[in-house]
Amino acid sequence: MSQLHCPKCESTDATKSGIVGGRQRYKCKNCGYHFSVAKAGKEINSYYVIKALQLYVEGVSYREIERLLGVSHVSVMNWVKKYGMKAPRQTDYHPTYKIMNQKELAEFFQKPENLKEAGLIVTELGIST
């Protein structure tokens, strides 16, 4: 654990003094000041939050958003709740994309009817799990 510093007197001599708001509270032995240490967490780039919410509004499922953006579906659910997003009313959702592995992609291009319409292919190379 890193050394705690009192925000008032900069002393490193502090003791635990209960929990307030789910965070550990400390008391400086030098000046008697009570303080908490800021929560250290992983912050998600706002780009991913906005993209996830846009995809959700367009009717993409939580799990599909997870696969597309690489963020947890639970995080997406929490953002939907936090920002009060409403589920789309359309029930006949047809995605404009398809996620395929290498074998499925090769089979897709073997069929001539799949080569007629315009489109965009996005590939990602990496370790599959």
Secondary structure as UniProt FT lines:
FT   TURN            7..9
FT   STRAND          14..20
FT   TURN            21..22
FT   STRAND          23..28
FT   TURN            29..31
FT   STRAND          34..36
FT   HELIX           46..57
FT   TURN            58..59
FT   HELIX           62..69
FT   HELIX           73..82
FT   TURN            83..84
FT   HELIX           102..110
FT   HELIX           112..115
//
